[in-house]
Amino acid sequence: MRDIRIDLLHLNRRGLAATDIAGACPDPHNRGMHLPVFSSVYGVDFSGAKLAGRNIWVARLRPRRRGRPVLTELDSLEKLCGTAERGAALAHLVARVQASDAALWGFDCPFGLPLELFPPGAAWVDQFAFLADWGEEAYNCGLECIRRALLIGERMHLRRTTDSVAKAPFDGYHYRIIYQTFYGMRDVAGPLSRMPGTCVLPFQYRKLRTAKRVVVECCPGSVLKRLGLPHQNYKQPAGGPLTRKRRLTRHTILAALDTMVVLGDRHRRVMMRNPGGDAIDAVIAAVGALRAVSAADHRAIAGHPRYPHEGHLFV
């Protein structure tokens, strides 16, 4: 069945039921701000581990003119590209994004670092030059971020404005997330930002009008908080049969997702059986990106003093 495309601005003018775009209400201030027509919405639960392809999951939603989007694909990146090795897997992911058309991509990894870590007036592109100096030393790059933060004040960890607003669990260079930030920025967001037809928001609003695909940052944990759903005790990275608490929490999250997305039985089983919760996070990232990009006041984001330079979480 062919994809039925949705023009979000057109639907905004017609009036729209909440479930038609997974609960989003397009912002009226975006008149004149051109948004692409999305026929596919992807969610990526990201990893910067050596075997990143094993933990990266990609979900695909097919929006419909009426009713809930349909979850059509849900796979690990290792299955999609045939290897879990980080370099090859991330290169395949970038190629997959670039090959997509009329697509929105929501990535669960920071696309920027706090402005305070860089000289006044530094642009987003300057952050990639900083990352390039560290080779494969992601952890040491995080330590350098801490060193720079301590030159400013007593806090080792500085949060971007969007991290505080969206209630993200960590800052972008926390030891638990620095590998996601480092490789997500250097090997994914950076290359995509330089490709024609690809618009990475909120950094490249100038490319939005002619974009064939839009790439945004979306944190599943923040999406769950925004929706009032449990955001803890659903992941079990150690593996094995899910504990009762985690099993019940997943059932609660799936029940909520079922009101926003059409889920097939096979995809339900995948989300329940994947121990680390990467599969369910990929779906949440897709739902969150669709909701947030649809509802956002893009003019305000584009004109914000910090968002276009350090990033914005679309949740």
C-alpha positions as CSV (number, residue, x, y, z in Angstrom):
1,M,0.0,0.0,0.0
2,R,1.4,3.4,-1.0
3,D,2.2,6.0,1.7
4,I,-0.5,8.6,2.3
5,R,1.3,11.9,2.8
6,I,0.4,14.5,5.4
7,D,0.8,18.2,4.9
8,L,0.9,19.4,8.5
9,L,0.2,23.0,7.7
10,H,-2.7,22.1,5.5
11,L,-4.2,19.9,8.2
12,N,-3.7,22.7,10.7
13,R,-6.0,24.9,8.6
14,R,-8.6,22.2,8.3
15,G,-8.8,21.3,11.9
16,L,-7.5,17.9,13.2
17,A,-8.4,15.3,15.7
18,A,-5.7,14.5,18.3
19,T,-5.2,10.9,17.2
20,D,-4.6,11.9,13.6
21,I,-1.0,13.0,14.3
22,A,-0.5,11.1,17.5
23,G,-1.9,13.8,19.8
24,A,-0.1,16.9,18.4
25,C,-1.8,20.2,17.9
26,P,0.0,22.3,15.2
27,D,1.1,25.7,16.4
28,P,-0.8,28.6,14.8
29,H,2.3,30.8,14.8
30,N,3.9,28.7,12.0
31,R,1.9,30.3,9.2
32,G,4.4,30.8,6.4
33,M,7.0,28.4,7.9
34,H,7.1,25.6,5.4
35,L,7.2,22.1,6.8
36,P,7.8,19.2,4.5
37,V,5.1,16.6,3.8
38,F,6.1,13.5,5.7
39,S,5.2,10.1,4.4
40,S,7.4,8.3,6.8
41,V,8.5,9.0,10.4
42,Y,11.5,7.2,11.9
43,G,12.6,6.8,15.5
44,V,16.2,5.9,16.3
45,D,17.2,4.6,19.7
46,F,20.9,5.4,19.4
47,S,24.1,3.9,20.9
48,G,27.8,4.9,20.7
49,A,29.1,1.5,21.9
50,K,31.7,-0.5,20.0
51,L,29.0,-2.8,18.9
52,A,26.5,0.0,18.3
53,G,24.5,-1.8,15.7
54,R,23.3,-4.3,18.3
55,N,21.7,-1.7,20.5
56,I,20.5,0.8,17.9
57,W,16.9,0.2,16.9
58,V,15.0,1.9,14.1
59,A,11.2,2.2,14.0
60,R,9.2,3.5,11.1
61,L,5.7,4.9,11.3
62,R,3.4,5.5,8.3
63,P,1.2,8.5,8.9
64,R,-2.4,8.3,7.5
65,R,-4.7,11.0,6.4
66,R,-7.1,9.9,9.1
67,G,-6.5,7.9,12.3
68,R,-3.4,6.8,14.0
69,P,0.0,6.3,12.2
70,V,0.9,2.7,11.6
71,L,4.1,1.1,12.9
72,T,5.4,-0.7,9.8
73,E,9.0,-1.5,10.7
74,L,11.0,-2.2,13.9
75,D,14.4,-3.7,13.6
76,S,17.9,-3.5,15.1
77,L,20.5,-1.7,13.0
78,E,22.6,-4.9,13.1
79,K,19.8,-6.7,11.3
80,L,19.4,-4.0,8.8
81,C,23.1,-3.6,7.8
82,G,24.5,-7.1,8.7
83,T,27.1,-5.9,11.3
84,A,27.1,-4.5,14.8
85,E,30.5,-2.8,14.4
86,R,30.1,0.9,15.2
87,G,31.8,2.5,12.2
88,A,30.1,0.4,9.6
89,A,26.7,0.5,11.4
90,L,26.7,4.3,11.7
91,A,27.8,4.7,8.1
92,H,24.9,2.5,7.1
93,L,22.5,4.5,9.2
94,V,23.6,7.8,7.6
95,A,23.2,6.3,4.2
96,R,19.7,5.1,5.2
97,V,18.7,8.5,6.3
98,Q,20.0,10.1,3.2
99,A,18.2,7.6,1.0
100,S,14.8,8.4,2.6
101,D,12.4,10.8,1.1
102,A,9.6,12.9,2.6
103,A,10.8,11.6,6.0
104,L,11.1,12.8,9.6
105,W,13.8,11.2,11.7
106,G,13.9,11.4,15.5
107,F,17.2,10.5,17.1
108,D,17.8,9.7,20.7
109,C,21.2,11.4,21.1
110,P,22.3,14.9,21.7
111,F,23.1,17.0,18.6
112,G,25.0,19.7,20.5
113,L,26.9,20.7,23.7
114,P,26.2,23.6,26.0
115,L,27.3,27.0,24.7
116,E,29.3,27.7,27.8
117,L,31.9,25.2,26.8
118,F,32.9,27.2,23.8
119,P,34.2,30.8,23.1
120,P,31.5,33.5,22.8
121,G,30.0,33.6,19.4
122,A,31.0,30.0,18.5
123,A,28.6,28.4,16.0
124,W,27.3,24.9,16.0
125,V,29.7,23.8,13.3
126,D,32.6,24.8,15.6
127,Q,31.6,22.0,18.0
128,F,32.4,19.4,15.3
129,A,35.9,20.8,15.0
130,F,36.2,20.3,18.8
131,L,35.1,16.7,18.5
132,A,37.4,16.0,15.6
133,D,40.4,16.8,17.8
134,W,39.7,13.8,20.0
135,G,40.0,10.9,17.6
136,E,38.2,8.0,19.1
137,E,38.7,9.2,22.7
138,A,35.0,10.0,23.5
139,Y,35.5,9.6,27.3
140,N,38.5,11.9,27.4
141,C,36.4,14.4,25.3
142,G,33.9,14.3,28.1
143,L,36.6,15.0,30.7
144,E,37.7,18.0,28.7
145,C,34.1,19.3,28.8
146,I,34.2,18.9,32.6
147,R,37.5,20.8,32.7
148,R,36.0,23.6,30.7
149,A,32.9,23.7,32.9
150,L,35.0,24.1,36.0
151,L,36.8,27.1,34.5
152,I,33.4,28.8,34.6
153,G,32.2,27.8,38.0
154,E,31.9,25.0,40.5
155,R,29.5,22.8,38.5
156,M,31.2,20.0,36.6
157,H,28.0,19.3,34.5
158,L,26.3,22.0,32.6
159,R,23.0,21.4,30.9
160,R,21.7,22.9,27.7
161,T,18.6,25.0,28.0
162,T,16.6,22.3,26.2
163,D,17.8,19.6,28.6
164,S,16.3,21.5,31.6
165,V,13.1,22.4,29.8
166,A,12.5,18.9,28.5
167,K,13.7,17.3,31.8
168,A,16.3,15.2,30.1
169,P,17.9,12.6,32.4
170,F,21.5,13.7,31.8
171,D,23.6,16.5,30.3
172,G,25.3,15.7,27.0
173,Y,28.7,14.9,28.3
174,H,27.7,12.9,31.4
175,Y,29.8,9.6,31.5
176,R,26.6,7.6,30.8
177,I,25.9,9.5,27.6
178,I,29.1,11.0,26.2
179,Y,29.6,8.1,23.7
180,Q,26.1,8.7,22.3
181,T,26.8,12.5,22.1
182,F,30.3,12.0,20.6
183,Y,29.5,9.5,17.9
184,G,25.9,10.8,17.3
185,M,27.3,14.3,16.6
186,R,30.5,13.4,14.8
187,D,29.5,10.4,12.8
188,V,25.7,11.1,12.2
189,A,24.5,14.6,12.7
190,G,27.6,16.2,11.3
191,P,27.7,14.2,8.0
192,L,23.9,14.6,7.6
193,S,24.1,18.4,8.1
194,R,26.4,18.6,5.1
195,M,24.2,16.6,2.7
196,P,21.9,18.3,0.3
197,G,18.2,17.8,0.9
198,T,18.7,17.0,4.6
199,C,17.8,19.5,7.3
200,V,19.0,19.1,10.9
201,L,16.8,21.1,13.2
202,P,17.0,23.5,14.9
203,F,20.4,24.3,13.3
204,Q,19.4,24.5,9.7
205,Y,16.0,26.2,9.4
206,R,17.4,27.9,6.2
207,K,17.3,24.4,4.5
208,L,13.8,23.5,5.7
209,R,11.8,24.8,2.6
210,T,13.6,22.5,0.2
211,A,14.3,19.6,2.6
212,K,13.5,16.1,1.5
213,R,14.1,14.8,5.0
214,V,14.2,16.5,8.5
215,V,16.4,15.2,11.3
216,V,15.7,16.1,15.0
217,E,16.8,15.2,18.5
218,C,14.2,13.4,20.6
219,C,14.6,11.9,24.1
220,P,12.2,8.9,24.8
221,G,12.4,9.5,28.5
222,S,11.4,13.1,28.1
223,V,8.5,12.1,25.8
224,L,7.3,9.6,28.5
225,K,7.4,12.4,31.1
226,R,5.6,14.8,28.7
227,L,2.8,12.2,28.3
228,G,2.6,11.5,32.0
229,L,3.8,7.9,31.6
230,P,6.3,5.8,33.6
231,H,9.8,6.6,32.5
232,Q,11.7,4.2,34.7
233,N,11.7,0.4,35.4
234,Y,11.0,-0.7,31.9
235,K,14.6,-1.4,30.8
236,Q,16.5,-4.6,31.7
237,P,19.9,-4.4,30.0
238,A,21.2,-7.4,31.9
239,G,18.8,-9.5,29.9
240,G,16.8,-12.6,31.0
241,P,13.0,-12.8,31.5
242,L,11.6,-9.4,32.5
243,T,10.9,-8.9,36.1
244,R,7.3,-8.4,37.1
245,K,7.8,-4.7,37.6
246,R,9.4,-4.2,34.2
247,R,6.8,-6.3,32.5
248,L,3.9,-4.4,34.0
249,T,5.6,-1.0,33.2
250,R,6.0,-2.0,29.6
251,H,2.4,-3.1,29.4
252,T,1.4,0.4,30.7
253,I,3.6,2.1,28.1
254,L,2.3,-0.1,25.3
255,A,-1.3,0.5,26.2
256,A,-0.6,4.3,25.9
257,L,1.2,3.9,22.6
258,D,-1.7,1.9,21.3
259,T,-3.9,5.0,21.6
260,M,-1.4,6.9,19.4
261,V,-0.1,4.3,17.0
262,V,-1.5,1.2,15.3
263,L,0.7,-1.7,16.6
264,G,0.8,-5.2,15.1
265,D,1.1,-8.3,17.3
266,R,4.7,-9.0,16.0
267,H,5.9,-5.6,16.9
268,R,4.3,-5.8,20.3
269,R,6.2,-9.0,21.0
270,V,9.4,-7.4,19.9
271,M,8.9,-4.5,22.2
272,M,8.1,-6.8,25.1
273,R,11.0,-9.2,24.5
274,N,13.8,-6.8,23.8
275,P,15.5,-6.7,27.2
276,G,17.2,-3.3,27.0
277,G,14.1,-1.5,25.9
278,D,15.8,-0.2,22.8
279,A,12.9,-1.3,20.5
280,I,10.3,0.4,22.5
281,D,12.4,3.6,22.8
282,A,12.7,3.7,19.0
283,V,8.9,3.7,18.7
284,I,8.7,6.4,21.4
285,A,11.2,8.5,19.6
286,A,9.2,8.3,16.4
287,V,6.0,9.2,18.2
288,G,7.7,12.0,20.1
289,A,9.3,13.5,17.0
290,L,6.0,13.5,15.1
291,R,4.1,15.1,18.0
292,A,6.7,17.7,18.7
293,V,7.7,18.8,15.2
294,S,4.0,19.0,14.3
295,A,3.1,21.1,17.4
296,A,6.3,23.3,17.7
297,D,6.5,27.0,17.3
298,H,9.3,26.8,14.8
299,R,9.6,30.5,14.4
300,A,10.3,30.9,18.1
301,I,12.8,28.0,18.1
302,A,14.6,29.4,15.1
303,G,14.8,32.8,16.8
304,H,15.9,31.6,20.2
305,P,19.2,32.8,21.5
306,R,20.5,29.3,22.3
307,Y,18.5,26.6,20.5
308,P,20.1,27.1,17.0
309,H,23.6,26.9,18.5
310,E,23.3,24.1,21.1
311,G,20.2,22.1,20.1
312,H,16.5,21.6,20.9
313,L,14.8,18.5,22.1
314,F,11.6,17.9,20.1
315,V,9.5,16.1,22.7
